């Protein structure tokens, strides 16, 4: 006899997006029923980056109205839910506590279990909500604001680290380079937009660790090279900014693509999953699509709306962990966050 659908309400509040969503798992197939997302970009732009205290306060203001909206959009009552999930870490401590507090309080009020979710696992599994979901096993290129990692993924909760950044992540390289070019926060998307009008071969920027023989990454040296080139240009920088942006993006994309191909070759796997905010970069997607076509491998991405932090990926990760018997279930009154939490520890 077929089991009834299993529904989870997920909360994401690790940084500067408040996300709430409901995912239904029906016979092993995940489906997004409703989601709400509020970005704090406009609020933080005046400061050139995320202000943790302001982020926490804004989460408090947004989370309850978003939850009501999502429940109404899904047409569900509290009794229709089977569990409440939240991001336990990593992230900003104060911001994480907002989502965790609301999730645990709500679970206690309606008598449902809570499921603690690792933020990066949410990103890693998010392509399973796409129109072209992957299948296990695969190599995952996880590229978010503060993380760049290559993982061999054989199932839910079964992740082997193949390589990671030893300093700045790819997202940080985008953002810090954008700041050097005088672009507003958040810098990465602005740099990518500016790069469309530039020549990616205009400046010979380094590709750190590209020929190291390892799957580790390093982008701090690239940021320094961008700074050096910007200083050399001096007053000419405004008219050459598009070329420098395009050259910077090309260097980052080149490293990500070649390391991903190395990971596929070394692991013997034929499927690549790209997840995290940088996964929305169109230049990266185009380069990976072309490289995967030549190599005869499949590449999968999250929907663009699910590349940034969101509640859907948290609800999804909880649902998939539950189905795999690997969930971090806890009593409704349990409470806690982990601002620093290695994915290998789950």
N, C-alpha and C positions, 0 to 999 in steps of 0.2 A: 504494500500500500504506500502510495506517495505521501511524503511528509508535507505538512503545510508550509507555506512560505515563512521565512524567518526575517524579521524586520529589526533594523538597528538604527537608532538616532545617534549621529556623530557630531562632536564638537571639536573644532580646531581653533586654537588661540595662541599658537606658539610665538608669534611675532606681531606683524602689522596687518593681518587679515583676520576678521571674525567670520568663521565658516560654520554653518549648521546644515546638515543634510540627512536624509533617510534613504538607506539602501535596503533593498529586499533581495534575499537569496532564495531562489525558487528552483529546486531540483539542481542545485549547483551552479545556476546561472545568475549572476548579479545584475540588478537593475536599479538605476537611480530613480527614485520616486519623486523627490523634490529636494531643492537646495536653495540656500540663501547665503550671500557673501557680501561682506562690507570691507572695502579696502581703506586703509588709513593714509594712503599716499598723499592726498591733498593736505592733510594735517601735518605730516612730517616734512613736507617739502621746504617749509620755511626754515627748518633746522639743518637741512642737507643730509638727513639720515634719521633713523628710528630713535625716538626718545622713549626709553623703556617705561617710565612712569606714565607718560601720556598714552602710550599703547595700552597699558593695563586699564587705565580709566576709561578709555574708549571701548574696550571689550565689554566692560561692565554695562555701559550704556546700550550697546548694540545686541548683546547675546539674547536677552529675553524677547525683544520684538522680533528678531530673526527666527527664534524658535517657534513663536506663535505663527509667523508667516509660513514657515515650512510645514508645520502640522496642518494648517489650513489648506495649503496647496496640495498636500498629499491626500487630504480628505480622511485623515485618520484620527482616532481617539487615542488617549494615552494607553488604554488597554490593548490596543492593536500592536503596540511595540513589544519586542521580546528582550531588548537590552539597550543600554545607553553606553556609548563609547566616547572617549575623550583622548586628546593628545597628552600623554604623560611627559614627553620630552623627545628630543632636546629642544631648547628654546629659551626665551626670557622667563625667568622664574615667576615674576609677577603676572605676566600675561598667561602663562600656563595655569597658574592657580585660579584664574577666572573661569576658564573652561572646565577645569577639574572640579571646582567648587559647585558650579551649576549642574554638572553631570551627576555628581555624587548626591547632591541634595534632591535632584529630580528623581533619581533612581530610588532613593529611600522613600520618597513621597508616593511613588506609584508601585513600589514593591518589585522592581526589576533589578537584575544584576548589572554591574558596571564592568566595562572592558577597557583596560588601559592600552593605548596604542603608541607605538614608536612612530614619530613623525616621518622619518625616512622610509620606514616600511610602507607607510601610506603612499608616499610618492612612488616607491618601487612597484607597488601593486596597482597603481591608478590606471595603467593602460588596459586592465581587465574590464574597465567600464567603457572602453572605446568601441567604435563600430568594427574594428579589426583587432580583437583581443588576442594576446599571445597564448602560447601553451608552454608548459614546462617541458624540458629545461631550457634556459636561455642565459645569455650574458646580459647584465644590466649596466648601462652607463647612467649613473646617478649624478646629475649635475644641477644642484640647487645653489642658492646664494652662498652658503658657507661650506658646501661639501662637493667634492669631485671624487667619485669612487667607481671602480669596476668590480662587479660581483658576479660570481657564477651562482645561478639560482636554480635549484633542482626541485623546489616545492615551497609551500608556505612555511616560513620559519627556517628554511634550510638555505643559508646564504654563506658563500665562501668569498672572503675578500681577496681579490686578485691584485689590486693596486689602488692607491689613493694619493691625494695631494700631500706633499710634505711641507707646504706653506700656504700660499693663497690658493683658493679654489677658483674655478673658471668664472663663476658668477662674480667673485670679488675682483678678478682681473677686468671684467667688463665694467663694473661699477667704479673702481678706482681709476681706470683709464679714462672713463667718461668724465669724472670729476676733474682730471688734469686738463681735459679739453674744454672745461667750463660748462659742461652740460648739467642740467638739473637732475635732482633725485626723482625717481630711481634711474641711475645712469645707464644700466645695461640696455633697456629698450630704446633709449634716446640715442645711444651709440650705434645700435643696429640700424635705426632709422636713418641716421646721418650717413652711415657707411654705404647706403644704397646709391648715394650720389658720388662716391669716391672710387679711387683706383686701388684695389687690394695689393697691387704690386708696387705701389709708389715708394714704400719704405721697407727696407730689409730688416725686419724685426726678428728677434730670436724665437726659436721653438724649443724651449727648455726641456731636457730629458727625452727628446724625441728619439735619439739614437742611443739611449742608455742601456737598452736591452731589458729593461724592466717595464712594468705596467704602472709605475708611479708617475705622478704629475708634479709640476712646479711652475707656478705662474708669477711668482714675485719678481723674477728677473725680467719678465716681459713688461710688467708695470714700470720698472725702473728704466727700461729702454724707451718706453713711451714718454716718460718724464724727460729723459735726456733729449729725445727728438723734439719734444714740444719746446724745450728751452732753446735748442738750436734754431728753431724756426722763428722764435721771438715774435716780432710784430707781424710776421707772415702767417702765424698760426691760424688766424680766423679764415684766411682764404685757402689754407691747406688742411683744415680740420677734417673735412670729409675724407680726404686721402689717408690721413693718419688713422681715422676711425676704421676705414675699410681694411687697412693693413693690420690693425690690431685685431679686428674680428677674424681676419683670414688666418692669423697666427694661432689664435685660440682654437678655431674650428679645425685647422690642420692637425693640431696635437690631439684633439678629442677623437677625430676620425681615425687617425693612424693607430692610436693606442687601442681603440675599440676593435679594429681589425686584427691587431696583434692578439687581443684577448680571445677573439673568436678562433683564430688560428691555433693558439696554444691550448685552448680548452677542447677544441674539436667540435664545438657547438655551432649550430647553423641558424641561430635566431638571436637577434639583438633587440633589447628593449631600452628605450631612452626615456628617462623620467626626471622630473624636477623643472624648476623655472626656466633654466637655460635651454631645456628641451623644446621650448616654444620658438627658439631662434630659427628663422627661416633659412638662413645661410647654412646652419648646421644640418637642418633637415634635408636640404637639397644635396649637400655633400655626402651625407650618410646614405641617402636614397641611391645616388649614383654609384657610390662605392659598394653598397650591398648588391646592386644589380650586377655589377661586374664580377663580384665574388660568388654570386648565387646563394646569398643568404637573405633571410627575411628580417625586416626592421619594423618595430612597432612603437607608436607614440601614444601618450594620453591625448584626449581631445584638448584643444588649445585652452578651453575654459577650465581644465583640470590640471594645467601645468603649474599654476601658482598654488599657494597654500589654500586648502578648501576643506570643508567638512565631509564632502563625498568620499575623499580618499581615506579618511579616518573611519567612517562608517563601513566602507568596503573592506579595509584591512581587518576590522573587527569581525565582520561577517565571514570572511575567508578563513580567518584563524579559528573561528567557531566551527566551521564546516570541517576543518582539518584536525580538530581536536587539540589545537595548540593555543587557545585563547588565554589571555591574562585575566581570567575572570576573578572577581573579588567581591566581598560582601558589600552591600550598598553603603555601609558607613565607612568603608575604607577610603583613605584619602592620601594623596601624595603626588609629587611631581619630581622629575629628574632633569634639571636644566642641561646637564651633561650626561649623555647616555649613548654609548657606542652601539651601533647596530649589531655587532657581533655578540653582544651580551644578552640579547633577547632569546 
